[in-house]
Amino acid sequence: MNTTNNFSVTGRIGQDAKVNQFATASVARFGIAISRKETVNGEEKRTTAFMNVEAWRKNENASTFEQLKKGQLVKIDGYFKPEEYEKDGKKVQHIVFAVTSWELVKKDENE
């Protein structure tokens, strides 16, 4: 069985990336607004959701995080990273959207 574990979405950054620096690497965490149009009862509506993502870079490459500013249209690629931790004596599982690459998207003149 061949399975894949990746995603690719385009959306707008909801707020400037929050960057935490460690000894050899840094992580940027930010939300991205993704949306789609749908027709409900003949009326076109836009549905939007926010996706919280994180991107890691070695410290010498962390300056690229400066591109991740609120309102910027960006295409991100990444994978789903399952994480588990304990809270109040119970195991908690969640999925992190781990970004492996991003590309700033120029605004479409027709937008």
C-alpha positions as CSV (number, residue, x, y, z in Angstrom):
1,M,0.0,0.0,0.0
2,N,1.5,3.3,-1.1
3,T,0.5,6.2,1.2
4,T,1.6,9.9,1.2
5,N,1.8,12.3,4.0
6,N,1.9,15.8,2.6
7,F,-0.1,18.9,1.9
8,S,0.0,22.0,-0.3
9,V,-2.2,25.0,0.3
10,T,-2.3,28.7,-0.6
11,G,-3.6,31.3,1.7
12,R,-3.0,34.6,3.6
13,I,-0.9,34.7,6.7
14,G,-3.1,35.8,9.6
15,Q,-0.4,37.4,11.8
16,D,3.4,37.9,11.6
17,A,5.2,34.6,12.3
18,K,6.3,34.2,15.9
19,V,9.9,33.0,15.9
20,N,11.6,31.0,18.7
21,Q,15.3,30.5,18.5
22,F,17.2,27.6,20.0
23,A,20.8,26.6,20.1
24,T,21.1,25.4,16.4
25,A,17.6,25.9,14.9
26,S,14.7,28.2,14.9
27,V,10.9,27.7,14.5
28,A,8.4,30.0,13.1
29,R,4.7,29.5,14.0
30,F,1.9,31.3,12.2
31,G,-1.6,30.9,11.0
32,I,-2.7,30.8,7.4
33,A,-6.3,31.6,6.3
34,I,-7.5,29.2,3.7
35,S,-10.8,29.6,1.9
36,R,-13.0,28.2,-0.8
37,K,-16.1,29.3,-2.6
38,E,-19.2,27.3,-2.4
39,T,-22.8,27.8,-3.7
40,V,-25.6,27.3,-1.1
41,N,-29.2,27.7,-2.3
42,G,-28.0,29.5,-5.4
43,E,-25.9,32.0,-3.4
44,E,-22.1,32.0,-3.7
45,K,-20.4,32.1,-0.3
46,R,-16.8,32.0,0.8
47,T,-15.8,29.7,3.7
48,T,-12.6,30.5,5.5
49,A,-10.7,28.5,8.1
50,F,-7.3,29.1,9.8
51,M,-4.6,26.5,9.9
52,N,-1.8,26.8,12.4
53,V,1.5,25.8,11.0
54,E,5.2,25.6,12.0
55,A,8.4,25.8,10.0
56,W,11.9,24.9,11.2
57,R,15.2,26.2,9.9
58,K,18.8,26.0,10.9
59,N,19.7,29.3,12.6
60,E,21.9,30.4,9.7
61,N,18.8,30.2,7.4
62,A,16.3,31.7,9.9
63,S,16.4,35.1,8.3
64,T,13.9,33.7,5.7
65,F,11.3,33.9,8.4
66,E,11.2,37.7,7.9
67,Q,9.1,37.1,4.8
68,L,6.2,35.6,6.9
69,K,4.2,38.8,7.5
70,K,0.5,39.3,8.1
71,G,-1.6,39.5,4.9
72,Q,1.1,38.0,2.7
73,L,-0.3,35.5,0.2
74,V,1.8,32.3,0.4
75,K,1.8,28.8,-0.9
76,I,3.1,26.3,1.7
77,D,4.1,22.7,1.3
78,G,4.6,20.3,4.2
79,Y,3.7,17.1,6.0
80,F,1.4,16.1,8.9
81,K,3.5,15.5,12.0
82,P,1.7,13.5,14.8
83,E,2.6,14.6,18.3
84,E,1.7,13.2,21.7
85,Y,2.0,14.6,25.2
86,E,0.5,14.1,28.6
87,K,-1.8,16.6,30.2
88,D,-3.5,16.1,33.5
89,G,-2.5,12.4,33.5
90,K,-4.0,11.8,30.0
91,K,-2.4,11.3,26.7
92,V,-3.2,14.0,24.2
93,Q,-2.6,13.5,20.5
94,H,-2.7,16.2,17.8
95,I,-1.4,16.9,14.4
96,V,1.1,19.6,13.6
97,F,1.2,21.0,10.0
98,A,4.9,21.0,9.5
99,V,6.0,23.4,6.6
100,T,8.9,22.2,4.5
101,S,8.8,25.0,2.0
102,W,6.9,28.2,1.2
103,E,6.7,30.5,-1.8
104,L,5.4,34.1,-1.7
105,V,2.6,34.5,-4.2
106,K,2.2,37.7,-6.1
107,K,-1.3,39.2,-6.0
108,D,-3.3,38.4,-9.1
109,E,-4.2,41.6,-11.0
110,N,-7.8,40.4,-11.3
111,E,-8.2,39.7,-7.6
